[in-house]
Amino acid sequence: MSNDYIFFDRSLCERFVQFAADHHLNSTVRPDTMRGTLVALPEDMGDELEDRVEEEYEALMLEQMAALESDDGEADRSVLGVDVELADGQPCVVRIPATLGRRLFEVFSTDEIHDLVNAVVHSIENPGREPLCKKK
């Protein structure tokens, strides 16, 4: 298994790969189905290094979104894609408009965004019939 990071800008992808190499992490780069590039890093990098990698990725994502939004007409086409697995095991990408994605990155880590989107997908696939508030 690996941790996958998606990029839509070649130079930011290259910077991330260099960051990984500078921290002695082997990376694998491959095209993504969304016309981006996936960078895979080892899962077992340790908590401290994983935190550094996540911080770097989040910073690059903010830079990527800002660059896309500053291009004329690009804001309408830019999205944050979150990979989820549906209850039947089918992979799916939840697309979030870039403006919302940027705001999410200002407050949440990549893992927290992934967990949030997965919770929403799970709730849609398994709607609860109970009221949100109830007496015990």
C-alpha atoms as one frame of an Amber mdcrd trajectory, in Angstrom:
protein
   0.000   0.000   0.000   0.966   3.620  -0.411  -0.155   7.156   0.280  -1.245
   8.806  -2.968  -1.066  12.541  -3.680  -2.623  14.065  -6.801  -1.271  17.019
  -8.770  -2.543  18.852 -11.837   0.512  21.065 -12.209   3.748  19.468 -13.367
   6.080  21.870 -11.556   4.287  21.408  -8.226   4.412  17.645  -8.716   8.145
  17.832  -9.365   8.622  19.980  -6.249   6.747  17.392  -4.172   8.810  14.526
  -5.592  11.981  16.495  -4.792  10.684  17.175  -1.266  10.135  13.417  -0.827
  13.609  12.625  -2.165  15.154  15.226   0.167  13.515  13.313   3.038  14.800
   9.941   1.748  11.377   8.769   0.542  11.053   6.750  -2.635   8.185   7.918
  -4.793   6.340   6.485  -7.753   4.771   8.870 -10.259   1.953   7.768 -12.575
  -0.847   9.387 -14.583  -4.246   9.670 -12.919  -7.635   9.084 -14.521  -8.558
  12.752 -13.882  -5.741  13.930 -16.171  -3.540  14.676 -13.211  -0.495  12.939
 -11.838  -0.410  10.701  -8.777   2.647  10.545  -6.560   2.753   7.450  -4.348
   4.834   7.492  -1.175   5.402   4.634   1.273   2.759   4.202   3.953   5.244
   3.436   6.732   7.138   6.733   6.863   6.584   7.458  10.553   4.249   9.979
  12.135   6.610  12.965  12.236   7.674  12.595   8.605   4.083  11.943   7.525
   3.055  15.209   9.209   5.782  17.070   7.286   4.694  15.466   4.017   1.045
  16.397   4.672   2.021  20.003   5.458   4.029  20.242   2.240   1.204  18.706
   0.198  -1.384  21.045   1.716   0.823  24.065   0.958   1.263  22.920  -2.638
  -2.489  22.296  -2.985  -3.234  25.844  -1.828  -0.668  27.145  -4.318  -2.177
  24.983  -7.071  -5.723  26.187  -6.367  -4.657  29.820  -6.205  -2.845  29.481
  -9.540  -5.858  27.857 -11.177  -8.224  30.501  -9.900  -5.997  33.329 -11.074
  -6.025  32.048 -14.681  -8.826  33.536 -16.767 -11.657  31.032 -17.022  -9.821
  28.326 -15.131 -11.766  28.750 -11.868 -14.833  27.193 -13.488 -12.880  24.046
 -14.347 -10.788  23.552 -11.202 -11.863  21.065  -8.544 -10.621  19.217  -5.510
 -10.978  15.479  -6.073 -11.349  13.166  -3.095 -11.050   9.427  -3.730 -13.603
   7.310  -1.863 -14.674   3.692  -1.988 -18.406   3.070  -2.182 -20.108   0.398
  -0.075 -20.037  -2.022  -3.036 -16.259  -1.577  -3.314 -16.406   0.645  -6.402
 -13.876   3.500  -6.408 -15.294   6.980  -6.918 -13.972  10.535  -7.020 -15.999
  13.188  -5.227 -15.438  16.525  -6.939 -15.504  19.660  -4.785 -15.326  23.146
  -6.344 -11.897  24.713  -5.878 -13.175  27.625  -3.797 -14.666  25.197  -1.264
 -11.623  22.939  -1.478  -9.313  25.837  -0.670 -11.430  26.752   2.339 -11.366
  23.140   3.536  -7.553  23.083   3.270  -7.374  26.244   5.394  -8.929  24.388
   8.339  -8.589  20.627   7.788  -5.704  18.298   7.002  -5.830  16.082   3.916
  -6.800  13.104   6.083  -9.583  15.093   7.767 -11.005  16.167   4.387 -10.892
  12.543   3.243 -12.648  11.400   6.453 -15.301  14.131   6.108 -16.112  13.248
   2.504 -16.197   9.534   3.342 -18.613  10.222   6.222 -20.934  12.105   3.854
 -20.775   9.304   1.263 -21.430   6.688   3.952 -24.400   8.702   5.242 -25.867
   8.959   1.737 -25.438   5.241   1.103 -26.843   4.352   4.543 -29.392   7.022
   5.420 -30.388   7.054   9.068 -34.077   7.054   9.881 -33.653   8.181  13.494
 -33.944  11.842  14.471 -30.631  13.600  15.088 -31.675  14.506  18.626 -33.427
  11.999  20.819 -33.870  11.322  24.518 -32.071   8.351  25.998
